[in-house]
Amino acid sequence: MSSFNVAETFLSINGEGTRAGQLAFFIRLAGCNLRCDYCDTKWAETPDAARAHLTETQLYQLVKESGSKNVTVTGGEPMIQPHIGELLSLLCRDPELYVEVETNGSVNLAPYLALPCRPSFTMDYKLSASGMENAMHLQNLPLLTQQDTVKFVCGSMDDLDRAAEVMEEYRLREHTNVYLSPVFGSIAPCDMVEYMKQHNLTDVTLQIQLHKVIWDPNQQGV
């Protein structure tokens, strides 16, 4: 049985994604292959950030004990964890659970997207504000479905322009959910709304990170 480097587990609301505002049990795995300029979980980036080594069975038991029907697997970057497929498979086999994976867009998701029983992926497309756009695995974009979400975290109007280009190039709005989210403190959400109006982005969702509104933006475990 495999074990995973776990930075923290907790029950809170989903701060973003299609189930924002709903309670979810979070499994935050340690370690990340990117170093985004605006990262708000830098403390969980390195493998030595792990606070516990738990098996997939132990993590599943924690989920069930929480009583939550939503599970969010996040990081760091969860998809670089060895044997991540075993954890996701166990969670997804439970028909009572809705399983979401937050991933940074740099990892090949094709083997997981093809599975009949799979989680919902919320995949970032890293823009210039992150400093990591060159790391994007572009082959993921055509494979995402209405079960998934592409999230563009924007720090400037130039980022919004680039997000619109990627949406158009990969026709994302036709086959998956598309979200825009501001880099906290870098761009005014009202300016993003004006941009959406001017470019007729009627089927794109603007989302504010709820957990940063409710709690201190730097607080862990929320």
N, CA, C and O of each residue as an XYZ file, in Angstrom:
888
protein
N       0.847     -1.193      0.000
C       0.000      0.000      0.000
C       0.883      1.244      0.000
O       1.877      1.306      0.724
N       0.525      2.215     -0.798
C       1.340      3.420     -0.959
C       1.033      4.426      0.145
O      -0.052      4.422      0.725
N       2.016      5.294      0.426
C       1.780      6.397      1.354
C       2.020      7.703      0.621
O       2.738      7.753     -0.377
N       1.404      8.761      1.135
C       1.439     10.064      0.485
C       1.954     11.117      1.464
O       1.698     11.056      2.666
N       2.691     12.088      0.911
C       3.176     13.203      1.710
C       2.044     14.205      1.876
O       1.683     14.896      0.924
N       1.497     14.288      3.048
C       0.310     15.099      3.304
C       0.697     16.337      4.114
O       1.184     16.228      5.240
N       0.477     17.493      3.538
C       0.769     18.745      4.236
C      -0.300     19.067      5.271
O       0.011     19.514      6.374
N      -1.574     18.837      4.909
C      -2.664     19.072      5.858
C      -3.944     18.468      5.321
O      -4.093     18.285      4.113
N      -4.861     18.162      6.209
C      -6.235     17.787      5.855
C      -7.164     18.625      6.720
O      -6.857     18.909      7.878
N      -8.296     19.019      6.158
C      -9.229     19.842      6.916
C     -10.573     19.892      6.207
O     -10.672     19.626      5.009
N     -11.594     20.235      6.960
C     -12.936     20.441      6.432
C     -13.209     21.929      6.381
O     -13.067     22.626      7.386
N     -13.601     22.421      5.214
C     -13.925     23.835      5.058
C     -14.838     23.974      3.849
O     -15.317     22.980      3.302
N     -15.074     25.207      3.439
C     -15.829     25.403      2.202
C     -14.871     25.400      1.017
O     -13.705     25.770      1.153
N     -15.360     24.986     -0.128
C     -14.618     25.176     -1.364
C     -14.556     26.669     -1.636
O     -15.591     27.330     -1.728
N     -13.355     27.202     -1.765
C     -13.201     28.619     -2.017
C     -13.322     28.988     -3.479
O     -13.517     30.156     -3.817
N     -13.204     27.983     -4.361
C     -13.290     28.232     -5.795
C     -13.722     26.955     -6.497
O     -13.813     25.896     -5.876
N     -13.989     27.060     -7.799
C     -14.449     25.903     -8.561
C     -15.960     25.864     -8.675
O     -16.655     26.754     -8.184
N     -16.461     24.828     -9.327
C     -17.893     24.735     -9.602
C     -18.720     24.498     -8.344
O     -19.932     24.715     -8.354
N     -18.085     24.057     -7.266
C     -18.808     23.835     -6.000
C     -18.368     24.825     -4.925
O     -18.390     24.510     -3.735
N     -17.975     26.000     -5.345
C     -17.582     27.051     -4.401
C     -18.709     27.316     -3.422
O     -19.877     27.393     -3.801
N     -18.338     27.455     -2.143
C     -19.323     27.713     -1.105
C     -19.841     26.469     -0.435
O     -20.467     26.558      0.622
N     -19.596     25.290     -1.026
C     -20.029     24.039     -0.415
C     -18.918     23.477      0.458
O     -17.737     23.657      0.161
N     -19.294     22.801      1.528
C     -18.312     22.145      2.372
C     -17.582     21.054      1.593
O     -18.175     20.336      0.788
N     -16.289     20.949      1.852
C     -15.475     19.906      1.232
C     -14.387     19.488      2.207
O     -13.937     20.278      3.037
N     -13.976     18.242      2.092
C     -12.820     17.775      2.849
C     -11.600     17.920      1.950
O     -11.562     17.385      0.841
N     -10.603     18.651      2.442
C      -9.415     18.941      1.656
C      -8.266     18.016      2.036
O      -7.965     17.819      3.213
N      -7.639     17.462      1.021
C      -6.397     16.707      1.181
C      -5.325     17.501      0.450
O      -5.280     17.509     -0.780
N      -4.464     18.168      1.210
C      -3.394     18.950      0.598
C      -2.097     18.141      0.634
O      -1.544     17.867      1.699
N      -1.631     17.770     -0.552
C      -0.406     16.994     -0.663
C       0.787     17.927     -0.830
O       0.672     18.985     -1.450
N       1.920     17.540     -0.284
C       3.115     18.391     -0.283
C       3.927     18.192     -1.558
O       3.945     17.107     -2.139
N       4.597     19.257     -1.980
C       5.486     19.200     -3.136
C       4.857     19.781     -4.388
O       3.693     19.518     -4.690
N       5.639     20.579     -5.119
C       5.166     21.162     -6.375
C       6.331     21.284     -7.340
O       7.468     21.523     -6.935
N       6.033     21.116     -8.622
C       7.062     21.213     -9.662
C       7.173     22.618    -10.252
O       8.045     22.859    -11.087
N       6.309     23.553     -9.837
C       6.362     24.931    -10.313
C       6.624     25.878     -9.141
O       6.479     25.512     -7.975
N       7.010     27.092     -9.486
C       7.221     28.129     -8.481
C       6.556     29.413     -8.974
O       7.228     30.324     -9.457
N       5.247     29.475     -8.850
C       4.493     30.631     -9.341
C       4.764     31.844     -8.456
O       4.869     31.729     -7.235
N       4.874     33.007     -9.094
C       5.207     34.234     -8.362
C       4.169     34.575     -7.296
O       4.510     35.119     -6.246
N       2.905     34.258     -7.564
C       1.844     34.643     -6.635
C       1.385     33.493     -5.738
O       0.355     33.608     -5.073
N       2.122     32.401     -5.707
C       1.679     31.207     -4.976
C       1.309     31.539     -3.538
O       2.055     32.219     -2.832
N       0.145     31.051     -3.112
C      -0.298     31.296     -1.734
C      -0.130     30.069     -0.839
O      -0.582     30.064      0.306
N       0.525     29.023     -1.367
C       0.795     27.837     -0.544
C       2.272     27.433     -0.671
O       2.601     26.252     -0.783
N       3.147     28.439     -0.650
C       4.576     28.140     -0.788
C       5.089     27.223      0.313
O       6.052     26.481      0.120
N       4.443     27.281      1.456
C       4.851     26.424      2.575
C       4.630     24.942      2.268
O       5.198     24.080      2.938
N       3.806     24.644      1.258
C       3.531     23.250      0.891
C       4.242     22.830     -0.393
O       3.977     21.749     -0.920
N       5.146     23.678     -0.904
C       5.776     23.407     -2.198
C       6.767     22.252     -2.164
O       6.845     21.475     -3.116
N       7.517     22.130     -1.089
C       8.603     21.159     -1.066
C       8.178     19.881     -0.360
O       7.361     19.924      0.559
N       8.728     18.736     -0.783
C       8.340     17.463     -0.163
C       8.566     17.433      1.342
O       7.843     16.740      2.057
N       9.569     18.181      1.844
C       9.819     18.152      3.289
C       8.796     18.970      4.070
O       8.878     19.075      5.293
N       7.823     19.552      3.346
C       6.728     20.239      4.031
C       5.720     19.244      4.601
O       4.823     19.633      5.349
N       5.858     17.979      4.258
C       4.899     16.965      4.698
C       4.820     16.917      6.218
O       5.839     16.911      6.909
N       3.604     16.883      6.719
C       3.394     16.754      8.154
C       3.003     15.342      8.536
O       3.070     14.967      9.707
N       2.593     14.552      7.543
C       2.174     13.180      7.817
C       2.385     12.344      6.563
O       2.355     12.857      5.445
N       2.596     11.070      6.765
C       2.659     10.111      5.662
C       1.491      9.156      5.848
O       1.505      8.308      6.740
N       0.480      9.300      4.997
C      -0.751      8.543      5.137
C      -1.007      7.714      3.893
O      -0.679      8.134      2.783
N      -1.591      6.537      4.074
C      -1.941      5.679      2.948
C      -3.258      6.150      2.344
O      -3.972      6.965      2.930
N      -3.565      5.621      1.163
C      -4.835      5.985      0.535
C      -6.017      5.538      1.396
O      -7.042      6.218      1.446
N      -5.874      4.391      2.075
C      -6.953      3.915      2.940
C      -7.152      4.842      4.126
O      -8.289      5.138      4.495
N      -6.064      5.306      4.728
C      -6.183      6.243      5.851
C      -6.819      7.556      5.417
O      -7.643      8.120      6.139
N      -6.439      8.044      4.239
C      -7.028      9.280      3.737
C      -8.513      9.093      3.442
O      -9.324      9.967      3.746
N      -8.863      7.967      2.858
C     -10.268      7.685      2.578
C     -11.075      7.641      3.879
O     -12.200      8.137      3.934
N     -10.495      7.048      4.917
C     -11.189      6.978      6.205
C     -11.413      8.378      6.785
O     -12.467      8.652      7.359
N     -10.428      9.255      6.636
C     -10.588     10.632      7.107
C     -11.722     11.340      6.362
O     -12.507     12.079      6.955
N     -11.787     11.099      5.056
C     -12.863     11.688      4.255
C     -14.223     11.235      4.772
O     -15.119     12.053      4.981
N     -14.371      9.943      4.975
C     -15.661      9.400      5.411
C     -16.023      9.882      6.819
O     -17.188     10.158      7.105
N     -15.023      9.982      7.688
C     -15.282     10.458      9.055
C     -15.726     11.917      9.062
O     -16.451     12.345      9.960
N     -15.291     12.675      8.064
C     -15.659     14.098      8.011
C     -17.131     14.299      7.689
O     -17.705     15.336      8.023
N     -17.751     13.305      7.036
C     -19.144     13.420      6.630
C     -19.358     14.211      5.357
O     -20.493     14.355      4.903
N     -18.281     14.729      4.768
C     -18.411     15.549      3.564
C     -18.657     14.687      2.331
O     -18.116     13.588      2.213
N     -19.467     15.188      1.429
C     -19.702     14.519      0.154
C     -18.761     15.038     -0.924
O     -18.625     14.419     -1.979
N     -18.103     16.180     -0.665
C     -17.137     16.750     -1.598
C     -15.729     16.525     -1.066
O     -15.464     16.712      0.121
N     -14.832     16.123     -1.958
C     -13.423     15.937     -1.610
C     -12.596     16.749     -2.599
O     -12.785     16.633     -3.810
N     -11.690     17.561     -2.096
C     -10.783     18.323     -2.946
C      -9.357     17.883     -2.664
O      -8.861     18.022     -1.547
N      -8.701     17.349     -3.692
C      -7.302     16.941     -3.582
C      -6.474     18.053     -4.205
O      -6.645     18.375     -5.381
N      -5.582     18.637     -3.424
C      -4.871     19.823     -3.868
C      -3.428     19.765     -3.406
O      -2.969     18.724     -2.935
N      -2.705     20.874     -3.537
C      -1.301     20.878     -3.165
C      -0.836     22.270     -2.790
O      -1.583     23.089     -2.254
N       0.466     22.510     -3.102
C       1.365     21.813     -3.976
C       0.722     21.412     -5.302
O      -0.257     22.005     -5.755
N       1.310     20.390     -5.897
C       0.779     19.793     -7.120
C       0.526     18.309     -6.868
O       1.461     17.509     -6.861
N      -0.736     17.945     -6.663
C      -1.033     16.554     -6.289
C      -0.669     15.526     -7.348
O      -0.374     14.377     -7.017
N      -0.685     15.925     -8.631
C      -0.502     14.935     -9.691
C       0.947     14.494     -9.868
O       1.219     13.610    -10.681
N       1.889     15.092     -9.123
C       3.271     14.613     -9.195
C       3.563     13.603     -8.087
O       4.667     13.062     -8.022
N       2.592     13.346     -7.221
C       2.797     12.369     -6.153
C       2.835     10.961     -6.745
O       1.952     10.592     -7.519
N       3.849     10.176     -6.389
C       3.855      8.772     -6.828
C       2.577      8.064     -6.373
O       2.125      8.231     -5.241
N       2.015      7.279     -7.271
C       0.837      6.459     -6.969
C      -0.422      7.284     -6.722
O      -1.354      6.810     -6.073
N      -0.459      8.521     -7.236
C      -1.650      9.344     -7.052
C      -2.887      8.667     -7.640
O      -3.997      8.852     -7.141
N      -2.692      7.885     -8.697
C      -3.820      7.193     -9.307
C      -4.517      6.246     -8.352
O      -5.728      6.050     -8.448
N      -3.770      5.655     -7.431
C      -4.364      4.718     -6.469
C      -5.292      5.461     -5.509
O      -6.374      4.974     -5.184
N      -4.867      6.635     -5.061
C      -5.717      7.431     -4.178
C      -6.973      7.895     -4.899
O      -8.080      7.772     -4.373
N      -6.799      8.433     -6.116
C      -7.954      8.932     -6.857
C      -8.926      7.815     -7.201
O     -10.142      8.003     -7.156
N      -8.390      6.657     -7.543
C      -9.249      5.520     -7.879
C     -10.089      5.103     -6.685
O     -11.280      4.825     -6.827
N      -9.477      5.056     -5.509
C     -10.216      4.665     -4.306
C     -11.318      5.668     -3.999
O     -12.446      5.278     -3.697
N     -11.004      6.941     -4.073
C     -12.004      7.970     -3.780
C     -13.146      7.939     -4.793
O     -14.315      8.056     -4.426
N     -12.798      7.780     -6.064
C     -13.807      7.854     -7.123
C     -14.713      6.633     -7.160
O     -15.804      6.688     -7.728
N     -14.281      5.550     -6.571
C     -15.127      4.347     -6.546
C     -16.294      4.490     -5.573
O     -17.247      3.712     -5.626
N     -16.222      5.473     -4.693
C     -17.309      5.690     -3.742
C     -18.375      6.556     -4.403
O     -18.127      7.732     -4.670
N     -19.553      6.002     -4.672
C     -20.587      6.773     -5.394
C     -21.139      7.947     -4.594
O     -21.831      8.798     -5.152
N     -20.846      8.007     -3.302
C     -21.343      9.106     -2.478
C     -20.438     10.330     -2.530
O     -20.802     11.387     -2.015
N     -19.255     10.203     -3.151
C     -18.283     11.284     -3.128
C     -18.172     11.985     -4.480
O     -18.190     11.347     -5.532
N     -18.057     13.306     -4.429
C     -17.684     14.102     -5.599
C     -16.227     14.495     -5.395
O     -15.898     15.205     -4.445
N     -15.361     14.037     -6.283
C     -13.919     14.212     -6.109
C     -13.402     15.220     -7.122
O     -13.579     15.058     -8.330
N     -12.761     16.265     -6.610
C     -12.167     17.302     -7.449
C     -10.666     17.337     -7.203
O     -10.215     17.238     -6.061
N      -9.897     17.476     -8.272
C      -8.448     17.623     -8.166
C      -8.068     18.996     -8.697
O      -8.426     19.354     -9.819
N      -7.341     19.765     -7.891
C      -6.804     21.049     -8.330
C      -5.383     20.822     -8.815
O      -4.520     20.392     -8.049
N      -5.138     21.113    -10.098
C      -3.844     20.822    -10.699
C      -3.334     22.044    -11.465
O      -4.123     22.865    -11.933
N      -2.012     22.157    -11.589
C      -1.433     23.415    -12.078
C      -1.281     23.519    -13.593
O      -0.803     24.540    -14.087
N      -1.673     22.498    -14.335
C      -1.660     22.589    -15.792
C      -0.382     22.125    -16.448
O      -0.279     22.151    -17.675
N       0.595     21.703    -15.669
C       1.885     21.296    -16.233
C       2.028     19.790    -16.392
O       2.977     19.319    -17.020
N       1.091     19.028    -15.827
C       1.198     17.570    -15.784
C       0.263     16.954    -16.820
O      -0.869     17.411    -16.980
N       0.720     15.932    -17.515
C      -0.092     15.225    -18.495
C      -1.256     14.516    -17.797
O      -1.044     13.609    -16.993
N      -2.481     14.935    -18.109
C      -3.669     14.354    -17.486
C      -4.346     13.303    -18.356
O      -5.332     12.698    -17.935
N      -3.839     13.078    -19.551
C      -4.515     12.195    -20.505
C      -4.843     10.818    -19.925
O      -5.960     10.343    -20.126
N      -3.921     10.150    -19.213
C      -4.257      8.821    -18.688
C      -5.426      8.833    -17.712
O      -6.148      7.844    -17.590
N      -5.611      9.946    -17.021
C      -6.681     10.035    -16.027
C      -7.990     10.497    -16.655
O      -9.066     10.058    -16.249
N      -7.898     11.383    -17.645
C      -9.100     11.876    -18.304
C      -9.801     10.796    -19.110
O     -10.993     10.907    -19.394
N      -9.074      9.756    -19.478
C      -9.650      8.674    -20.275
C     -10.340      7.617    -19.424
O     -11.003      6.736    -19.971
N     -10.207      7.679    -18.126
C     -10.780      6.652    -17.260
C     -12.299      6.829    -17.137
O     -12.779      7.962    -17.082
N     -13.060      5.730    -17.094
C     -14.515      5.846    -16.942
C     -14.911      6.366    -15.561
O     -15.922      7.053    -15.418
N     -14.118      6.038    -14.557
C     -14.365      6.525    -13.199
C     -13.196      7.418    -12.815
O     -12.106      6.940    -12.502
N     -13.440      8.716    -12.843
C     -12.343      9.660    -12.640
C     -12.841     10.882    -11.893
O     -14.045     11.131    -11.838
N     -11.915     11.654    -11.313
C     -12.331     12.883    -10.639
C     -12.629     13.997    -11.637
O     -12.390     13.866    -12.837
N     -13.147     15.074    -11.112
C     -13.265     16.324    -11.859
C     -11.963     17.096    -11.679
O     -11.495     17.275    -10.555
N     -11.380     17.551    -12.778
C     -10.129     18.307    -12.714
C     -10.412     19.801    -12.854
O     -11.084     20.233    -13.790
N      -9.892     20.577    -11.915
C      -9.840     22.023    -12.064
C      -8.401     22.367    -12.376
O      -7.536     22.347    -11.500
N      -8.153     22.686    -13.649
C      -6.792     22.846    -14.148
C      -6.473     24.304    -14.398
O      -7.199     24.988    -15.119
N      -5.404     24.776    -13.814
C      -4.947     26.135    -14.083
C      -4.314     26.227    -15.460
O      -3.700     25.278    -15.948
N      -4.478     27.402    -16.080
C      -3.596     27.792    -17.177
C      -2.807     28.973    -16.642
O      -3.358     30.044    -16.392
N      -1.505     28.763    -16.471
C      -0.661     29.782    -15.856
C      -0.352     30.888    -16.860
O       0.159     30.628    -17.949
N      -0.667     32.118    -16.482
C      -0.439     33.278    -17.330
C       0.835     34.006    -16.898
O       1.561     33.519    -16.032
N       1.110     35.166    -17.497
C       2.388     35.846    -17.265
C       2.598     36.223    -15.802
O       3.737     36.273    -15.336
N       1.508     36.489    -15.068
C       1.655     36.861    -13.661
C       2.289     35.755    -12.841
O       2.868     36.015    -11.786
N       2.186     34.530    -13.316
C       2.743     33.391    -12.584
C       4.222     33.187    -12.873
O       4.954     32.649    -12.043
N       4.668     33.624    -14.075
C       6.028     33.342    -14.503
C       6.225     31.912    -14.966
O       7.363     31.485    -15.159
N       5.144     31.153    -15.151
C       5.234     29.718    -15.435
C       4.486     29.284    -16.695
O       4.238     28.092    -16.877
N       4.122     30.224    -17.564
C       3.306     29.831    -18.721
C       4.017     28.820    -19.610
O       3.365     27.969    -20.214
N       5.328     28.896    -19.699
C       6.059     27.964    -20.558
C       5.984     26.522    -20.076
O       6.333     25.603    -20.816
N       5.538     26.318    -18.858
C       5.457     24.959    -18.307
C       4.121     24.273    -18.605
O       3.937     23.112    -18.239
N       3.199     24.960    -19.254
C       1.877     24.380    -19.470
C       1.919     23.187    -20.424
O       2.599     23.217    -21.450
N       1.181     22.141    -20.065
C       1.034     20.959    -20.922
C      -0.206     21.185    -21.784
O      -1.317     20.813    -21.407
N       0.001     21.791    -22.930
C      -1.111     22.253    -23.753
C      -1.985     21.122    -24.270
O      -3.152     21.336    -24.599
N      -1.427     19.920    -24.342
C      -2.199     18.784    -24.851
C      -3.383     18.431    -23.952
O      -4.294     17.721    -24.376
N      -3.373     18.921    -22.719
C      -4.525     18.674    -21.836
C      -5.776     19.416    -22.295
O      -6.891     18.924    -22.122
N      -5.593     20.590    -22.874
C      -6.718     21.498    -23.107
C      -7.828     20.901    -23.974
O      -8.998     21.058    -23.626
N      -7.521     20.221    -25.089
C      -8.624     19.679    -25.893
C      -9.346     18.507    -25.225
O     -10.441     18.136    -25.647
N      -8.745     17.925    -24.193
C      -9.292     16.715    -23.581
C     -10.259     16.983    -22.441
O     -10.991     16.086    -22.024
N     -10.269     18.202    -21.935
C     -11.140     18.526    -20.813
C     -12.595     18.554    -21.258
O     -12.902     18.926    -22.390
N     -13.486     18.155    -20.356
C     -14.910     18.059    -20.667
C     -15.714     18.955    -19.730
O     -15.155     19.710    -18.934
N     -17.032     18.857    -19.843
C     -17.909     19.610    -18.950
C     -17.801     19.128    -17.506
O     -18.333     19.765    -16.598
N     -17.130     18.033    -17.295
C     -16.853     17.556    -15.941
C     -15.709     18.350    -15.303
O     -15.496     18.286    -14.092
N     -14.974     19.100    -16.136
C     -13.743     19.753    -15.702
C     -13.853     21.276    -15.817
O     -14.857     21.819    -16.279
N     -12.786     21.940    -15.381
C     -12.731     23.401    -15.419
C     -11.322     23.844    -15.775
O     -10.345     23.281    -15.282
N     -11.217     24.854    -16.634
C      -9.951     25.558    -16.837
C     -10.049     26.887    -16.106
O     -11.013     27.633    -16.278
N      -9.049     27.172    -15.293
C      -9.050     28.399    -14.505
C      -7.869     29.268    -14.922
O      -6.716     28.840    -14.863
N      -8.174     30.494    -15.344
C      -7.152     31.466    -15.695
C      -7.018     32.447    -14.538
O      -7.932     33.230    -14.282
N      -5.895     32.412    -13.842
C      -5.647     33.354    -12.752
C      -4.920     34.559    -13.335
O      -3.780     34.451    -13.786
N      -5.584     35.697    -13.321
C      -5.114     36.885    -14.044
C      -4.576     37.944    -13.087
O      -5.186     38.246    -12.061
N      -3.422     38.498    -13.446
C      -2.834     39.552    -12.643
C      -2.805     40.891    -13.342
O      -2.364     41.882    -12.759
N      -3.275     40.944    -14.609
C      -3.218     42.181    -15.387
C      -4.184     42.081    -16.559
O      -4.739     41.017    -16.832
N      -4.378     43.203    -17.249
C      -5.208     43.187    -18.454
C      -4.542     42.369    -19.546
O      -5.231     41.723    -20.336
N      -3.220     42.383    -19.607
C      -2.514     41.542    -20.577
C      -2.817     40.068    -20.332
O      -2.968     39.296    -21.279
N      -2.907     39.680    -19.068
C      -3.268     38.295    -18.756
C      -4.667     37.974    -19.276
O      -4.902     36.882    -19.794
N      -5.583     38.910    -19.141
C      -6.938     38.685    -19.657
C      -6.926     38.515    -21.166
O      -7.623     37.650    -21.698
N      -6.142     39.329    -21.864
C      -6.024     39.187    -23.317
C      -5.492     37.806    -23.681
O      -5.998     37.159    -24.597
N      -4.478     37.363    -22.965
C      -3.900     36.046    -23.248
C      -4.900     34.930    -22.935
O      -4.991     33.952    -23.678
N      -5.645     35.071    -21.848
C      -6.661     34.077    -21.524
C      -7.697     33.977    -22.644
O      -8.100     32.876    -23.018
N      -8.123     35.111    -23.176
C      -9.101     35.109    -24.266
C      -8.531     34.436    -25.508
O      -9.253     33.732    -26.214
N      -7.245     34.643    -25.782
C      -6.595     33.980    -26.922
C      -6.603     32.470    -26.764
O      -6.901     31.743    -27.712
N      -6.278     31.996    -25.569
C      -6.229     30.549    -25.333
C      -7.631     29.950    -25.410
O      -7.819     28.868    -25.966
N      -8.610     30.652    -24.853
C      -9.996     30.188    -24.955
C     -10.393     29.974    -26.410
O     -10.994     28.959    -26.761
N     -10.043     30.954    -27.255
C     -10.423     30.899    -28.659
C      -9.638     29.829    -29.403
O     -10.208     29.071    -30.188
N      -8.336     29.763    -29.161
C      -7.497     28.813    -29.895
C      -7.934     27.374    -29.649
O      -7.945     26.559    -30.572
N      -8.296     27.059    -28.401
C      -8.669     25.686    -28.059
C     -10.178     25.508    -27.922
O     -10.645     24.452    -27.495
N     -10.929     26.528    -28.279
C     -12.398     26.479    -28.246
C     -12.902     25.945    -26.899
O     -13.814     25.120    -26.836
N     -12.286     26.438    -25.839
C     -12.538     25.883    -24.512
C     -13.985     26.045    -24.073
O     -14.548     25.162    -23.425
N     -14.580     27.165    -24.425
C     -15.940     27.441    -23.961
C     -16.954     26.476    -24.552
O     -18.088     26.398    -24.079
N     -16.553     25.738    -25.587
C     -17.463     24.788    -26.227
C     -17.468     23.422    -25.549
O     -18.406     22.647    -25.737
N     -16.430     23.112    -24.761
C     -16.373     21.730    -24.245
C     -15.983     21.613    -22.769
O     -15.912     20.503    -22.241
N     -15.730     22.737    -22.099
C     -15.411     22.650    -20.680
C     -15.838     23.937    -19.985
O     -16.235     24.897    -20.645
N     -15.759     23.962    -18.666
C     -16.069     25.161    -17.896
C     -14.841     26.067    -17.868
O     -13.716     25.596    -17.703
N     -15.063     27.356    -18.029
C     -13.964     28.318    -18.051
C     -14.192     29.364    -16.968
O     -15.246     29.995    -16.900
N     -13.174     29.532    -16.122
C     -13.244     30.481    -15.012
C     -12.113     31.497    -15.120
O     -11.005     31.175    -15.548
N     -12.414     32.718    -14.726
C     -11.408     33.757    -14.542
C     -11.339     34.102    -13.063
O     -12.363     34.226    -12.392
N     -10.114     34.254    -12.565
C      -9.946     34.586    -11.155
C      -8.822     35.606    -11.020
O      -7.787     35.456    -11.670
N      -8.991     36.633    -10.201
C      -7.933     37.639    -10.053
C      -6.823     37.174     -9.126
O      -7.079     36.492     -8.134
N      -5.581     37.546     -9.453
C      -4.499     37.421     -8.482
C      -4.839     38.367     -7.342
O      -5.016     39.566     -7.557
N      -4.930     37.841     -6.153
C      -5.409     38.624     -5.010
C      -4.565     39.882     -4.828
O      -3.359     39.803     -4.596
N      -5.215     41.051     -4.934
C      -4.545     42.318     -4.727
C      -3.849     42.899     -5.944
O      -3.259     43.975     -5.852
N      -3.900     42.203     -7.109
C      -3.167     42.669     -8.291
C      -4.044     43.292     -9.358
O      -3.581     44.140    -10.122
N      -5.309     42.884     -9.424
C      -6.206     43.398    -10.450
C      -7.597     43.526     -9.832
O      -8.014     42.673     -9.047
N      -8.300     44.574    -10.181
C      -9.627     44.817     -9.603
C     -10.664     43.921    -10.278
O     -10.753     43.923    -11.506
N     -11.439     43.165     -9.528
C     -12.472     42.330    -10.138
C     -13.447     43.120    -11.005
O     -13.949     42.597    -12.000
N     -13.723     44.383    -10.640
C     -14.646     45.182    -11.461
C     -14.075     45.419    -12.853
O     -14.827     45.483    -13.825
N     -12.748     45.551    -12.964
C     -12.127     45.708    -14.277
C     -12.244     44.424    -15.087
O     -12.364     44.466    -16.311
N     -12.209     43.295    -14.409
C     -12.382     42.017    -15.102
C     -13.800     41.870    -15.628
O     -14.018     41.336    -16.716
N     -14.761     42.347    -14.849
C     -16.154     42.308    -15.312
C     -16.319     43.168    -16.562
O     -16.985     42.753    -17.510
N     -15.724     44.352    -16.575
C     -15.807     45.212    -17.754
C     -15.186     44.533    -18.970
O     -15.708     44.627    -20.081
N     -14.079     43.857    -18.750
C     -13.428     43.138    -19.853
C     -14.360     42.050    -20.387
O     -14.483     41.883    -21.600
N     -15.008     41.320    -19.503
C     -15.930     40.266    -19.933
C     -17.085     40.846    -20.734
O     -17.522     40.247    -21.716
N     -17.578     41.995    -20.326
C     -18.676     42.642    -21.059
C     -18.220     43.085    -22.445
O     -18.921     42.883    -23.437
N     -17.044     43.688    -22.499
C     -16.539     44.190    -23.778
C     -16.237     43.068    -24.776
O     -16.329     43.268    -25.987
N     -15.877     41.887    -24.263
C     -15.507     40.770    -25.136
C     -16.580     39.683    -25.195
O     -16.349     38.594    -25.720
N     -17.754     39.996    -24.649
C     -18.918     39.102    -24.729
C     -18.599     37.704    -24.200
O     -18.955     36.699    -24.816
N     -17.928     37.657    -23.060
C     -17.600     36.365    -22.444
C     -18.771     35.914    -21.571
O     -18.651     35.793    -20.352
N     -19.905     35.671    -22.227
C     -21.151     35.404    -21.507
C     -21.185     34.027    -20.860
O     -21.975     33.802    -19.944
N     -20.353     33.108    -21.312
C     -20.349     31.766    -20.732
C     -19.063     31.479    -19.968
O     -18.668     30.323    -19.815
N     -18.419     32.525    -19.495
C     -17.233     32.423    -18.653
C     -17.605     32.910    -17.257
O     -18.376     33.859    -17.111
N     -17.062     32.267    -16.242
C     -17.399     32.595    -14.858
C     -16.259     33.362    -14.192
O     -15.113     32.912    -14.195
N     -16.578     34.519    -13.624
C     -15.621     35.238    -12.783
C     -15.786     34.729    -11.360
O     -16.897     34.660    -10.834
N     -14.674     34.377    -10.750
C     -14.760     33.839     -9.393
C     -13.711     34.463     -8.489
O     -12.526     34.506     -8.819
N     -14.166     34.938     -7.359
C     -13.290     35.446     -6.311
C     -13.001     34.299     -5.349
O     -13.889     33.495     -5.067
N     -11.780     34.211     -4.845
C     -11.433     33.156     -3.895
C     -12.129     33.441     -2.560
O     -11.693     34.298     -1.792
N     -13.213     32.712     -2.299
C     -14.048     32.989     -1.134
C     -13.278     32.866      0.177
O     -13.510     33.631      1.114
N     -12.363     31.902      0.238
C     -11.652     31.686      1.506
C     -10.777     32.884      1.869
O     -10.470     33.096      3.042
N     -10.369     33.680      0.847
C      -9.562     34.865      1.138
C     -10.415     36.062      1.531
O      -9.907     37.047      2.066
N     -11.705     35.973      1.266
C     -12.637     37.013      1.689
C     -13.124     36.737      3.115
O     -13.271     37.652      3.924
N     -13.366     35.468      3.399
C     -13.920     35.088      4.705
C     -12.856     35.129      5.804
O     -13.109     35.597      6.914
N     -11.649     34.626      5.472
C     -10.571     34.555      6.441
C      -9.392     35.412      5.999
O      -9.404     35.982      4.908
N      -8.384     35.500      6.843
C      -7.137     36.161      6.466
C      -6.573     35.461      5.231
O      -6.526     34.232      5.205
N      -6.141     36.209      4.199
C      -5.656     35.595      2.958
C      -4.518     34.608      3.151
O      -4.323     33.725      2.316
N      -3.762     34.740      4.237
C      -2.610     33.859      4.471
C      -2.905     32.727      5.444
O      -2.011     31.949      5.775
N      -4.149     32.625      5.906
C      -4.470     31.615      6.907
C      -4.484     30.226      6.297
O      -5.017     30.033      5.204
N      -3.904     29.257      6.992
C      -3.890     27.863      6.561
C      -5.109     27.138      7.140
O      -5.756     27.605      8.078
N      -5.390     25.984      6.542
C      -6.459     25.144      7.076
C      -7.856     25.637      6.843
O      -8.786     25.243      7.547
N      -8.020     26.517      5.835
C      -9.346     27.029      5.518
C      -9.657     26.847      4.043
O     -10.738     27.222      3.589
